[in-house]
Amino acid sequence: MNRYVECWQSVLQGMVDDDGQQVDRLQLPVSALGGTVAPTASDAPVAGQSSYEAPLGEMERAIANIWIQILAVNRVGRRDNFFALGGTSLQLLMVMNRIMEVLELSLSLESLYSSASLAELAEQAADAQSTGSVEYGVI
């Protein structure tokens, strides 16, 4: 087991809430906007996560940084799957919004759902950017 995970497990064992009850890891709120975030072992293999490959190119790096911020993980590889990293549908909407803000690019929610990896999503985004096409989808 990863030492990072072991360390956090020992910290969590000693945590108590305001009522003096022991805090369960699953009770910790996860927030991409500055709330308490349950630690993740992003260095450890995760189901659905292949061996780490660093993002290639500007588009992959930009989208990887968005995922890192929203998912509160340490790193995202180009073959990683958003949902396998713990992403939710609500967080995917946040990704869509950040892509619009940061990259000034509008992708449909369907294209975000259908992308199996960071590399696939970045390829779709780069294609849309180079052709000047904007995808609109119904949420």
Secondary structure, 3 states (H helix, E strand, C coil): CCHHHHHHHHHHHCCECCCCCECCHHHCCCCCCCCCCCCCCCCCCCCCCCCCCCCCHHHHHHHHHHHHHHHCCCCCCCCCCCCCCCCCHHHHHHHHHHHHHHHCCCCCHHHHHHCCCHHHHHHHHHHHHHHCCCCCCCC
